[in-house]
Amino acid sequence: MRPLRLALVASELAPYAKTGGLADVQLGLGRWLGKPDDTPKNGRRDDGNGPGHDVRVIVPFYRRIAQSKIATTPLAGAERIDVRFPQRTIRFGIREGTLPDSKVKAWFVDCPELYDRDGIYTEDGDEALRFAMLSRAVLETCQRLQWAPDVIHCNDWHTGLLPLYLRTLYQWDKLFAGTKTLLAIHNIGYQGFYPEKQLDTLGLGEQRAHLHHGDLRNGNFSFLKTGVLHATKLSTVSVTYAREIQTDEYGMGMQELLRDRSKDLIGIVNGVDYGDWDPATDPRIPHHFDVDDLGGKAKMKAALLQRFELPHDPRAPVFGVVSRLTSQKGFELFADSIPVFLQREDMRLCVLGSGESKHEQYFEWLRDTWPNKVGVYRGFQEDLAHWIEAGSDVFLMPSRFEPCGLNQMYSLRYGTPPIVRRTGGLADTVVPWNPDTRTGTGFLFDEFSSQALAGTIDWALRNWRDQRGWRQLLKNGMSQDFSWDQKGPEYVALYRSLLS
């Protein structure tokens, strides 16, 4: 089978414009899809499901990207393109670069009047236009270059209008006659709601019949719902989350719509880029280790505690947290659980994150109350995230819901068994530890309660005291493979199913 022409469109791309896992997925999946196939047979790939595809990763050219060290040049034939909206015409150009450590092309939509701002996301009055423009820019660029994607892979609400634009404003163009769309839902909690009156501004005033009628009756519309209605197929970032978002508990008001499209919805767990997350080669940590030699992990534990200015005792387990400090992540469960263990156990807690003030203040209270046991860094540092993954003994991730999650997979690779709630991608990637059979990779609990979390922490501590068993637990986790070499072919199979 021939290589596919693929456009991956999103609002984020690591490492240049990142607020969460979406940026990492764009980078990792894009690099994998476009890397040369190193297993040719008679000059051809054997099944057409490996890498070697014609890929374009497309994101806005935000100010932070313009100020980064990435090398870009104006793309010949796409330097000056006008997009006509009912109330204004907006000009953009494409700057072309490549993904880090890759030859895969990245197209940056250079439109200073919309993207030359301090943040990736804003509360400005033209926020809907900013992301409608991203969708239009993708289609206009394809037209200008006469490049016909087989599949346009849209990601989250920011690209939700693209399938509708393709089916209406651009339906006349035979260039897109064979183009299909895939909409990936990374977090259904963000749906891109805007007042219905903005449809005229976005050039969709005559397309109201194609939008969700219930929302229109309420005077608004949703980018994400529009995408769900009109994309050829839908995906989300884990098998369990695909089931959860069709339920009343997790559907966030979209459950009925998703149930109607259940045959078109598939869950694929995100891959991990082990080129960036491998304790044997990670350039961000000073001591390296692997499944056969764990000596460097003990050194990382000592180094991490020194960095947080906490006393080191190899017998005292270190619990790590790297997270956005939000209610989604389940940190309200800490209030009636963690203090009990800090009071009772000789343990350490190292926290990296920022978010809701109540959670930030709570962790600072823990640090002030137990200054010899708790270290907190408020904010984010990429290298410190790697240190915590490598130097901790246990990783805490008690999420209320978790579409996929990446940190639990990083933790497994770094020999740091995670404590997670059995939800979304956490349920799909962490296997409960069984000390009798010496199988499993971490610790799970079901009920979203402080009591359930406390019971699981207690269970982990009891197993910590069996260091021989704990060593096997570490090795089990480090042996898991969540690489894009495993997950990428699932996406290729999905793309091809759209075309069939």
C-alpha positions as CSV (number, residue, x, y, z in Angstrom):
1,M,0.0,0.0,0.0
2,R,1.1,3.5,-0.7
3,P,2.2,5.9,2.0
4,L,-0.6,8.2,3.3
5,R,-0.8,12.0,3.0
6,L,-1.6,13.1,6.5
7,A,-2.2,16.5,8.1
8,L,-2.1,16.7,11.9
9,V,-3.7,19.9,13.1
10,A,-3.6,21.1,16.7
11,S,-3.3,24.2,18.9
12,E,-0.1,22.9,20.6
13,L,3.2,21.3,19.6
14,A,6.0,20.3,22.0
15,P,8.4,21.7,22.9
16,Y,7.4,25.1,21.5
17,A,3.8,25.6,22.5
18,K,2.7,23.3,25.3
19,T,0.3,23.2,28.2
20,G,-0.4,19.5,28.4
21,G,-0.2,16.1,26.7
22,L,-1.7,17.2,23.4
23,A,1.6,18.9,22.5
24,D,3.6,15.7,23.3
25,V,1.2,13.6,21.2
26,Q,1.5,15.9,18.2
27,L,5.3,15.7,18.4
28,G,5.6,12.0,19.1
29,L,2.9,10.7,16.6
30,G,4.1,13.2,13.9
31,R,7.7,12.1,14.2
32,W,6.8,8.4,14.1
33,L,4.4,8.6,11.1
34,G,7.0,10.5,9.1
35,K,10.2,8.6,9.9
36,P,11.7,6.5,7.1
37,D,10.6,2.9,7.0
38,D,13.7,0.9,7.9
39,T,12.3,-2.5,7.0
40,P,11.8,-2.4,3.2
41,K,11.1,-5.5,1.2
42,N,12.0,-5.5,-2.5
43,G,12.1,-1.7,-2.2
44,R,8.6,-1.5,-0.7
45,R,7.1,-1.6,2.8
46,D,5.7,-5.0,3.6
47,D,2.2,-3.9,4.8
48,G,1.9,-0.1,4.5
49,N,1.1,0.2,8.2
50,G,4.6,1.3,9.3
51,P,6.0,4.8,9.2
52,G,7.2,6.6,6.1
53,H,4.1,8.6,5.4
54,D,3.9,12.1,3.9
55,V,3.1,14.2,7.1
56,R,2.5,17.8,7.9
57,V,2.1,18.9,11.5
58,I,0.2,22.2,11.5
59,V,0.0,24.7,14.4
60,P,-0.3,28.5,14.8
61,F,2.9,30.5,14.7
62,Y,2.5,31.9,18.2
63,R,4.8,34.6,19.6
64,R,6.6,32.0,21.8
65,I,7.3,29.9,18.7
66,A,8.6,32.9,16.8
67,Q,10.9,33.7,19.7
68,S,12.1,30.1,20.1
69,K,15.2,28.7,18.4
70,I,13.4,26.7,15.7
71,A,14.5,27.5,12.2
72,T,11.7,28.3,9.8
73,T,11.5,29.7,6.3
74,P,8.6,31.0,4.3
75,L,7.0,28.2,2.4
76,A,7.2,28.8,-1.4
77,G,3.7,29.3,-2.8
78,A,2.1,29.9,0.6
79,E,3.7,33.2,1.7
80,R,0.7,35.4,1.4
81,I,-2.8,33.9,1.4
82,D,-6.0,35.9,2.0
83,V,-8.9,34.3,3.9
84,R,-12.2,36.0,3.4
85,F,-14.6,36.1,6.4
86,P,-17.9,38.0,6.1
87,Q,-16.7,41.0,8.1
88,R,-13.0,41.0,7.3
89,T,-10.2,39.5,5.2
90,I,-7.3,38.0,7.1
91,R,-3.9,37.4,5.5
92,F,-1.5,34.6,6.6
93,G,1.5,32.8,5.4
94,I,3.1,29.5,6.1
95,R,6.5,29.2,7.7
96,E,8.0,25.7,7.3
97,G,10.3,24.0,9.8
98,T,10.9,20.4,10.9
99,L,10.0,18.6,14.1
100,P,13.0,18.2,16.6
101,D,15.2,15.3,15.8
102,S,13.2,14.6,12.6
103,K,12.8,15.4,9.0
104,V,9.0,15.6,9.3
105,K,7.6,19.0,8.1
106,A,6.0,21.4,10.5
107,W,3.8,24.1,9.0
108,F,3.3,27.2,11.2
109,V,0.4,29.5,10.4
110,D,1.9,32.9,10.5
111,C,-0.8,35.4,11.2
112,P,0.5,38.1,13.6
113,E,-2.9,39.8,14.1
114,L,-4.3,36.6,15.7
115,Y,-1.3,34.7,17.1
116,D,1.4,37.3,18.0
117,R,0.2,37.4,21.7
118,D,1.7,36.4,25.0
119,G,-0.3,33.2,25.5
120,I,-1.4,30.2,23.5
121,Y,-4.9,30.7,24.7
122,T,-6.5,34.1,25.5
123,E,-9.7,35.5,26.8
124,D,-9.8,38.0,24.0
125,G,-13.0,38.6,22.1
126,D,-11.7,37.0,18.9
127,E,-10.7,33.7,20.5
128,A,-13.2,31.8,18.3
129,L,-11.9,33.5,15.2
130,R,-8.3,32.6,16.1
131,F,-9.1,28.9,15.9
132,A,-11.6,29.1,13.1
133,M,-8.7,30.7,11.2
134,L,-6.5,27.7,12.0
135,S,-9.0,25.4,10.3
136,R,-9.4,27.7,7.3
137,A,-5.7,28.2,7.0
138,V,-5.1,24.4,6.7
139,L,-7.6,24.1,3.8
140,E,-6.5,27.3,2.1
141,T,-2.9,26.1,2.2
142,C,-3.7,22.7,0.8
143,Q,-5.6,24.5,-2.1
144,R,-2.7,26.8,-2.8
145,L,-0.1,24.0,-2.9
146,Q,-2.5,21.5,-4.5
147,W,-1.6,19.0,-1.7
148,A,-4.6,16.7,-1.1
149,P,-4.4,15.0,2.3
150,D,-5.9,11.6,2.6
151,V,-6.8,12.3,6.3
152,I,-6.9,15.5,8.2
153,H,-6.3,14.5,11.9
154,C,-8.0,17.2,14.0
155,N,-7.3,17.5,17.7
156,D,-9.7,18.9,20.3
157,W,-12.1,21.7,20.1
158,H,-9.7,24.2,18.5
159,T,-10.0,22.3,15.2
160,G,-13.6,21.2,15.6
161,L,-14.9,23.5,12.8
162,L,-12.6,22.0,10.2
163,P,-14.8,19.0,9.2
164,L,-17.8,21.4,8.7
165,Y,-15.8,23.9,6.7
166,L,-14.6,21.0,4.5
167,R,-18.2,19.7,4.0
168,T,-19.7,23.1,3.2
169,L,-17.4,26.0,2.2
170,Y,-14.9,23.8,0.4
171,Q,-17.2,21.1,-0.8
172,W,-16.9,22.4,-4.4
173,D,-13.1,21.7,-4.6
174,K,-12.4,18.3,-6.1
175,L,-9.0,18.4,-4.5
176,F,-10.7,17.3,-1.3
177,A,-12.9,14.7,-2.9
178,G,-11.1,11.9,-1.2
179,T,-10.1,13.7,2.0
180,K,-11.5,12.3,5.3
181,T,-11.4,13.8,8.8
182,L,-10.6,12.3,12.1
183,L,-11.4,14.3,15.3
184,A,-9.4,13.3,18.4
185,I,-10.9,14.1,21.8
186,H,-8.1,14.6,24.3
187,N,-10.3,16.1,27.0
188,I,-14.0,16.3,26.7
189,G,-14.1,18.9,29.5
190,Y,-13.1,21.6,27.0
191,Q,-15.7,22.1,24.3
192,G,-15.2,25.6,22.9
193,F,-18.5,27.2,23.5
194,Y,-19.2,30.6,22.0
195,P,-22.3,32.8,21.4
196,E,-24.4,31.8,18.4
197,K,-24.1,35.3,17.0
198,Q,-20.4,34.6,16.3
199,L,-21.3,32.1,13.5
200,D,-21.7,35.0,11.1
201,T,-18.3,36.3,12.0
202,L,-16.8,32.8,11.3
203,G,-18.4,32.5,7.9
204,L,-20.9,29.8,9.1
205,G,-24.0,32.0,9.3
206,E,-25.7,30.0,6.5
207,Q,-24.7,26.7,8.0
208,R,-26.8,26.8,11.2
209,A,-28.8,23.7,10.1
210,H,-25.6,21.7,10.4
211,L,-24.9,22.7,14.0
212,H,-26.3,21.2,17.2
213,H,-29.8,22.5,17.4
214,G,-30.1,22.2,21.2
215,D,-27.2,24.5,21.7
216,L,-28.5,27.0,19.1
217,R,-31.8,27.1,21.0
218,N,-29.7,28.1,24.1
219,G,-28.0,30.8,22.1
220,N,-24.6,29.2,21.7
221,F,-22.6,26.6,19.7
222,S,-19.7,24.4,20.4
223,F,-16.6,23.8,18.3
224,L,-16.2,20.3,19.7
225,K,-19.8,19.2,19.1
226,T,-19.6,20.5,15.6
227,G,-16.6,18.4,15.0
228,V,-18.3,15.3,16.5
229,L,-21.2,15.8,14.2
230,H,-19.2,16.1,11.0
231,A,-15.9,14.3,11.3
232,T,-15.7,11.1,9.3
233,K,-14.6,9.2,12.5
234,L,-13.8,10.0,16.1
235,S,-11.0,8.9,18.4
236,T,-10.0,9.5,22.0
237,V,-6.8,8.8,23.9
238,S,-7.6,5.5,25.7
239,V,-10.0,2.5,25.3
240,T,-11.6,3.1,28.8
241,Y,-12.1,6.8,28.2
242,A,-13.9,6.0,24.9
243,R,-16.4,4.1,27.0
244,E,-16.5,6.6,29.8
245,I,-17.4,9.6,27.7
246,Q,-20.5,7.9,26.5
247,T,-21.8,7.8,30.1
248,D,-23.8,10.4,32.0
249,E,-21.0,10.6,34.6
250,Y,-18.2,11.5,32.2
251,G,-19.9,12.7,29.0
252,M,-19.9,16.4,30.0
253,G,-23.3,16.8,28.2
254,M,-22.1,15.1,25.0
255,Q,-22.9,11.5,26.0
256,E,-26.0,11.2,23.8
257,L,-24.2,12.6,20.8
258,L,-21.3,10.2,21.3
259,R,-23.6,7.2,21.9
260,D,-25.2,8.0,18.5
261,R,-21.7,7.8,17.0
262,S,-20.4,5.0,19.0
263,K,-19.6,2.9,15.9
264,D,-17.3,5.6,14.7
265,L,-15.5,6.2,18.0
266,I,-12.3,4.4,18.9
267,G,-9.9,4.6,21.8
268,I,-6.1,4.4,21.3
269,V,-3.8,4.9,24.2
270,N,-1.2,7.7,23.6
271,G,2.3,6.6,22.9
272,V,5.4,7.7,24.8
273,D,8.5,9.1,23.1
274,Y,11.2,7.0,24.8
275,G,13.8,9.2,23.0
276,D,12.9,11.9,25.5
277,W,11.8,9.6,28.4
278,D,14.3,6.9,29.0
279,P,16.3,6.7,32.3
280,A,19.2,5.1,30.4
281,T,19.9,8.1,28.2
282,D,17.8,11.0,29.6
283,P,20.1,14.1,29.3
284,R,18.0,15.9,31.9
285,I,19.1,13.6,34.8
286,P,22.6,13.3,36.2
287,H,22.5,9.6,37.0
288,H,21.3,6.9,34.5
289,F,20.0,3.5,35.0
290,D,18.0,0.7,33.3
291,V,16.1,-2.4,34.2
292,D,19.3,-4.5,34.6
293,D,21.2,-1.9,36.6
294,L,19.2,0.2,39.1
295,G,22.2,1.8,40.9
296,G,21.6,5.1,39.2
297,K,18.0,5.3,40.6
298,A,19.3,5.2,44.1
299,K,21.6,8.1,43.2
300,M,18.8,10.0,41.7
301,K,16.8,9.6,44.9
302,A,19.6,11.1,46.9
303,A,20.0,13.9,44.3
304,L,16.3,14.7,44.2
305,L,16.1,15.0,48.0
306,Q,19.2,17.2,48.0
307,R,17.6,19.5,45.4
308,F,14.5,19.9,47.6
309,E,16.7,20.3,50.7
310,L,15.1,17.2,52.4
311,P,17.0,14.7,54.5
312,H,18.0,11.5,52.7
313,D,17.3,8.0,54.1
314,P,17.3,5.2,51.6
315,R,14.8,3.4,53.8
316,A,12.2,6.2,53.6
317,P,10.1,6.1,50.4
318,V,9.8,9.2,48.3
319,F,6.3,10.0,46.8
320,G,6.4,12.2,43.7
321,V,3.8,14.5,42.1
322,V,4.1,16.2,38.8
323,S,0.8,17.7,37.7
324,R,-1.5,20.5,37.0
325,L,-3.0,21.2,40.4
326,T,-6.7,21.0,39.5
327,S,-9.8,19.2,40.7
328,Q,-9.6,16.9,37.7
329,K,-6.4,15.5,39.1
330,G,-8.0,14.5,42.4
331,F,-5.9,16.4,44.9
332,E,-8.8,17.1,47.2
333,L,-8.4,13.5,48.3
334,F,-5.1,14.4,49.9
335,A,-6.7,16.5,52.7
336,D,-7.9,13.5,54.7
337,S,-5.2,11.0,53.7
338,I,-1.7,12.4,53.2
339,P,-1.3,14.2,56.6
340,V,-2.0,10.8,58.3
341,F,1.0,9.2,56.6
342,L,3.2,12.3,57.0
343,Q,2.5,12.2,60.7
344,R,3.0,8.4,61.0
345,E,5.5,7.3,58.4
346,D,9.1,8.2,57.7
347,M,8.4,9.3,54.1
348,R,9.1,12.2,51.7
349,L,6.8,14.0,49.3
350,C,8.2,16.0,46.3
351,V,5.6,18.1,44.4
352,L,6.0,20.0,41.1
353,G,3.0,21.8,39.8
354,S,0.7,24.8,39.6
355,G,-3.0,25.5,39.1
356,E,-5.9,26.2,41.4
357,S,-4.9,28.4,44.3
358,K,-6.6,26.1,46.9
359,H,-4.4,23.2,45.9
360,E,-1.2,25.3,45.7
361,Q,-1.9,26.6,49.2
362,Y,-2.6,23.2,50.5
363,F,0.7,21.8,49.3
364,E,2.5,24.8,50.7
365,W,0.7,24.1,54.1
366,L,2.0,20.6,53.9
367,R,5.5,21.8,53.3
368,D,5.3,24.4,56.1
369,T,3.9,21.8,58.5
370,W,6.4,19.0,57.7
371,P,9.5,20.9,56.3
372,N,11.7,17.9,56.7
373,K,9.3,15.6,54.7
374,V,7.7,17.8,52.0
375,G,9.2,19.7,49.2
376,V,7.2,21.9,46.8
377,Y,8.1,23.7,43.6
378,R,5.2,25.9,42.5
379,G,5.3,26.2,38.7
380,F,6.9,23.9,36.1
381,Q,10.4,22.9,35.2
382,E,10.9,20.3,32.6
383,D,14.2,19.0,34.0
384,L,12.7,18.8,37.6
385,A,9.8,16.7,36.2
386,H,12.4,14.2,34.9
387,W,14.2,14.3,38.3
388,I,11.0,13.5,40.2
389,E,10.1,10.6,37.9
390,A,13.6,9.2,38.2
391,G,14.2,9.9,41.9
392,S,10.8,9.0,43.5
393,D,9.9,5.6,44.8
394,V,6.1,6.0,44.2
395,F,4.2,8.3,41.9
396,L,0.8,9.7,43.0
397,M,-1.9,10.3,40.4
398,P,-5.4,9.9,42.0
399,S,-7.3,11.5,39.1
400,R,-11.0,12.1,39.2
401,F,-10.9,11.4,35.5
402,E,-7.9,11.0,33.1
403,P,-8.4,10.7,29.4
404,C,-5.0,9.0,28.9
405,G,-2.3,10.4,31.1
406,L,1.4,10.3,30.3
407,N,3.0,10.6,33.7
408,Q,2.0,7.2,34.8
409,M,3.7,5.7,31.7
410,Y,6.8,7.9,32.3
411,S,6.8,6.6,35.9
412,L,6.7,3.0,34.9
413,R,9.7,3.5,32.6
414,Y,11.6,5.2,35.4
415,G,11.0,2.4,37.9
416,T,8.5,4.5,39.9
417,P,5.4,2.4,40.5
418,P,2.3,4.7,40.3
419,I,-0.7,4.9,42.6
420,V,-3.6,5.7,40.3
421,R,-7.4,5.7,40.2
422,R,-8.9,3.1,37.9
423,T,-10.2,5.5,35.3
424,G,-9.5,6.4,31.6
425,G,-6.0,5.7,30.4
426,L,-4.8,4.9,33.9
427,A,-6.9,1.8,33.9
428,D,-5.5,0.8,30.5
429,T,-1.8,1.2,31.4
430,V,-1.3,0.2,35.0
431,V,-1.7,-3.4,36.1
432,P,-2.4,-4.1,39.8
433,W,0.5,-5.5,41.7
434,N,0.1,-9.0,43.0
435,P,2.8,-9.9,45.6
436,D,2.0,-13.6,45.4
437,T,2.5,-14.0,41.7
438,R,5.0,-11.1,41.5
439,T,3.0,-9.7,38.6
440,G,1.6,-6.2,38.0
441,T,3.1,-2.7,37.6
442,G,1.4,-0.4,40.2
443,F,-1.4,0.2,42.6
444,L,-5.0,1.0,41.7
445,F,-8.2,2.0,43.5
446,D,-11.7,2.5,42.3
447,E,-13.8,4.7,44.5
448,F,-13.0,8.4,44.3
449,S,-12.6,9.0,48.1
450,S,-9.9,9.8,50.6
451,Q,-10.4,6.5,52.3
452,A,-9.8,4.6,49.0
453,L,-6.6,6.6,48.4
454,A,-5.4,6.1,51.9
455,G,-6.0,2.4,51.8
456,T,-4.0,2.1,48.6
457,I,-1.1,4.2,50.0
458,D,-1.0,1.9,53.0
459,W,-1.0,-1.1,50.7
460,A,2.0,0.4,48.7
461,L,3.9,1.0,52.0
462,R,3.4,-2.5,53.1
463,N,4.8,-3.8,49.8
464,W,7.7,-1.3,50.1
465,R,8.9,-3.2,53.1
466,D,9.5,-6.3,50.9
467,Q,12.4,-4.9,48.9
468,R,12.9,-8.1,46.9
469,G,9.3,-8.0,45.7
470,W,9.5,-4.2,45.2
471,R,12.5,-4.7,42.9
472,Q,10.5,-7.1,40.8
473,L,7.6,-4.5,40.7
474,L,10.1,-1.9,39.4
475,K,11.3,-4.3,36.7
476,N,7.8,-5.2,35.6
477,G,7.0,-1.5,35.0
478,M,10.3,-0.7,33.3
479,S,9.7,-3.6,30.9
480,Q,6.4,-2.2,29.6
481,D,6.4,-0.8,26.0
482,F,4.1,2.2,25.4
483,S,6.3,3.5,22.5
484,W,4.9,5.0,19.3
485,D,6.3,1.8,17.6
486,Q,3.5,0.0,19.4
487,K,0.8,2.7,19.2
488,G,1.5,4.3,15.8
489,P,0.4,1.3,13.7
490,E,-3.0,1.6,15.4
491,Y,-3.4,5.1,14.1
492,V,-2.3,4.0,10.6
493,A,-4.9,1.2,10.6
494,L,-7.5,3.8,11.7
495,Y,-6.5,6.2,8.9
496,R,-6.8,3.4,6.3
497,S,-10.2,2.4,7.6
498,L,-11.5,5.9,6.8
499,L,-10.3,5.6,3.3
500,S,-11.8,2.1,2.7
